[in-house]
Amino acid sequence: MLIRAINTNDYQRINDLIFDAFSNTQHGYNDENELVERLRLEDNYNRQLELVVTENERLLGHGLLSPIQVADNQDGLVMAPLEVATDAQRQGIGARLIKALELRACAAGYTYISVLGHAEYYPKFGYLPAREYGITAPFAVKDELFMIKELVTGVLSNVRGTLQYSDAFNL
């Protein structure tokens, strides 16, 4: 199994993977696919923060980190989207992908990651409800679904406010 930064040859396969992972969800394939395309067009897009998991040339997983900020703290990222092929789930691929994304984020100097996701899954990796840090979402969402992880302990201790996503999220 190989985890690596994407290249342009991966775009269609990522699109297919997003379809596989999101076609039966409330967000839907079109929203997630459009989000990825819009994030890649932003000035602050970093190809090294978009990773794929492959095995024997097959794309099994994909994750993308993009900049966010809370108040004046601009050292954060949001993990969106993150998906694993439906027939490859529950094999640790998502866990490996999350760890690889976190390592890349740290290496690039980012200090925290936010995620909007499953309340039972992301806490396994240290993600806590953002409200515990005094951080709120810019939209209505259940507290247990809107999470943050400090990559540098204590970095959010004096940060309070509403998380700001990039314009790409304004679908």
C-alpha positions in Angstrom: 0.0 0.0 0.0 1.4 3.4 -1.0 0.3 6.8 0.3 1.5 9.7 -1.9 0.7 13.2 -3.1 -1.7 13.3 -6.0 -0.8 14.0 -9.6 -3.0 15.2 -12.4 -3.3 11.6 -13.7 -5.3 10.8 -10.5 -8.0 13.4 -11.0 -10.5 11.1 -12.8 -9.9 8.2 -10.5 -10.5 10.5 -7.5 -13.7 11.7 -9.1 -14.8 8.0 -9.4 -13.8 7.3 -5.8 -15.8 10.3 -4.6 -18.8 9.0 -6.6 -18.4 5.6 -4.9 -18.1 7.1 -1.4 -20.7 9.9 -1.6 -23.3 8.9 -4.1 -25.5 7.5 -1.4 -25.0 10.2 1.3 -26.8 13.3 2.1 -23.9 15.5 0.8 -23.9 13.7 -2.5 -21.3 13.1 -5.1 -21.7 16.4 -7.0 -21.1 18.6 -3.9 -17.9 16.8 -2.8 -16.5 16.6 -6.3 -17.2 20.3 -7.0 -15.6 21.1 -3.6 -12.4 19.3 -4.6 -12.2 21.0 -8.0 -12.8 24.4 -6.4 -10.2 23.9 -3.7 -7.6 22.9 -6.3 -8.2 26.3 -8.0 -7.5 28.4 -4.9 -4.2 30.3 -4.6 -3.3 28.6 -1.3 -3.9 25.1 -2.6 -1.0 22.8 -1.8 -0.7 19.6 -3.8 1.4 18.0 -1.0 -1.7 18.2 1.3 -3.9 16.2 -1.1 -3.0 12.5 -0.8 -4.1 9.2 -2.3 -3.8 5.6 -1.1 -3.1 3.1 -3.9 -2.4 -0.6 -4.0 -1.5 -2.4 -7.2 -2.4 0.7 -9.2 -5.9 0.8 -7.6 -7.0 4.0 -5.9 -8.3 3.0 -2.4 -8.5 6.4 -0.6 -8.2 10.1 -0.9 -7.9 13.0 1.5 -7.5 16.8 1.1 -6.4 19.4 3.6 -7.0 23.1 2.9 -6.4 26.3 4.9 -8.9 27.7 7.4 -8.6 30.2 10.2 -10.2 31.1 13.5 -9.9 34.7 14.6 -6.3 35.8 13.7 -4.9 32.2 13.8 -4.3 31.2 10.2 -2.3 28.0 11.0 -5.2 25.6 10.6 -6.5 23.2 8.0 -9.7 21.5 7.3 -9.8 17.8 6.3 -12.4 17.7 3.5 -13.2 15.4 1.9 -11.7 12.2 3.1 -13.0 9.0 1.5 -12.2 5.3 1.1 -13.6 3.0 -1.5 -16.6 1.3 -0.1 -15.2 -2.2 -0.7 -12.0 -1.3 1.1 -13.4 0.2 4.2 -12.7 -1.2 7.7 -9.1 -2.2 6.7 -7.3 0.8 8.3 -6.9 2.7 5.1 -8.7 5.8 6.5 -6.6 5.7 9.6 -3.3 5.6 7.6 -4.5 8.4 5.4 -5.4 10.6 8.4 -2.0 10.0 10.0 -0.2 10.8 6.7 -2.2 14.0 6.3 -1.5 15.0 9.9 2.3 14.4 9.4 2.2 16.5 6.2 0.3 19.3 8.0 2.9 19.3 10.8 5.8 19.4 8.3 4.2 22.4 6.5 3.9 24.3 9.8 0.1 23.9 10.5 -0.9 23.6 14.1 -4.5 22.2 14.0 -7.0 20.4 11.8 -10.7 20.7 11.7 -13.1 18.1 10.4 -16.9 17.7 10.0 -17.5 14.0 10.3 -18.6 10.9 12.2 -18.7 11.4 15.9 -17.6 7.8 16.6 -14.7 7.7 14.0 -12.6 10.9 14.3 -12.3 10.9 18.1 -10.3 7.7 17.8 -7.6 9.9 16.3 -7.7 12.7 18.9 -10.3 14.9 17.3 -12.5 16.7 19.9 -15.7 18.8 19.6 -14.5 22.3 18.6 -16.8 23.8 21.3 -14.3 22.4 23.8 -11.8 25.0 22.4 -14.4 27.8 22.2 -14.6 27.4 18.4 -17.9 27.4 16.5 -18.9 26.5 13.0 -20.1 29.1 10.6 -23.3 27.1 10.1 -25.7 25.0 12.1 -24.2 21.6 13.0 -24.3 19.2 16.0 -21.4 19.8 18.3 -20.3 16.2 18.2 -19.8 16.4 14.4 -17.7 19.6 14.3 -14.3 18.6 15.6 -10.7 19.9 15.9 -7.4 18.4 16.7 -4.4 20.3 18.0 -1.2 19.2 16.2 0.7 21.4 18.6 -0.5 21.0 22.2 -2.0 24.2 23.6 -2.0 26.1 20.3 -5.8 26.8 20.6 -5.8 27.7 24.3 -6.3 31.4 23.6 -8.1 31.1 20.3 -11.9 31.7 20.3 -14.3 32.4 17.6 -16.0 31.1 14.4 -14.0 29.0 12.0 -13.7 30.5 8.6 -13.5 28.3 5.5 -12.2 29.4 2.2 -14.6 30.6 -0.5 -14.4 27.2 -2.2 -16.7 25.9 0.5 -19.5 28.3 -0.5 -21.2 25.8 -2.9 
